[in-house]
């Protein structure tokens, strides 16, 4: 046997080492359990809701005996219903008055006032406002019902002062529930703006003051541009939260009188559970979801480009 053959036979053959997982796979592995849970508990119900919206599923009547596929008929019924568009208009009014104007502006004002207030005043004010925020929606609704109702505390105070009684839950129901929701939700905006304002350097404000800028000018030209991202983020969050308010309005007015305060969540509830039309009610819920998605995209589009990740 030649030396070459012997050398070849004695040389051990190289074994391929097992392929190592890529860096991306190693980073994504810890997230797999959370991703699976999201798929099961979030994507699953959404897919089932889309299925329901395309059927005549009902709690009673024809759709309860046998469920049939009806396509986009439920969406067509909604878009051709004056009651649906009335609820859409009330939802937009409720969201604009409550979130965009009420909670947003009042939260900003409170945050600005607390910058120059003493620690005792800041602590007491924060405690009172946050106490309203942590109340369950149903409890807050009942409190305002007992205050604004026909035999509520407000009319007792008006009668004591010799003024005529007012029943705002009947005369101005959408404004009554809007005011109650502002009272309950302003704390969130206040906390967001307090955190944002704490990041504004006092040197910047002092420099603008030395240049002769007044208080309003410093706020709109210096402070507001710096915290613009926080403002838009807060607006997006409180808008989405306000679109889904149900318990507060239901306890105070049940959407009445005559649908005068029936926002989309209450309209959806009425169709799905009071009338038993689950397919139609689910279609309305998906439309509400789409409205929230469009609002989120608008706010995301307005975010400063240089701050986007």
Secondary structure by P-SEA (a helix, b strand, c coil): ccaaaaaaaabbbbbbccccccaaaaaaccaaaaaaaaaacaaaaaaaaaaaaacccccccccccbbbbbcaaaaaaaaacaaaaaaaaaaaaaaaaccccaaaaaaaaaaaaaccccaaaaaaaaaaaaaaaaccaaaaaaaaaaaaccccaaaaaaaaacbbbbccccccaaaaaaaaaaaccaaaaaaaaaaaaaaccaaaaaaaaaacccaaaaaaccccccaaaaaaaaaaaaaaaaaaccaaaaaccccccccccccaaaaaaaacccccaaaaaaaaaaaaaaaaaaaaaaaaaaccccccc
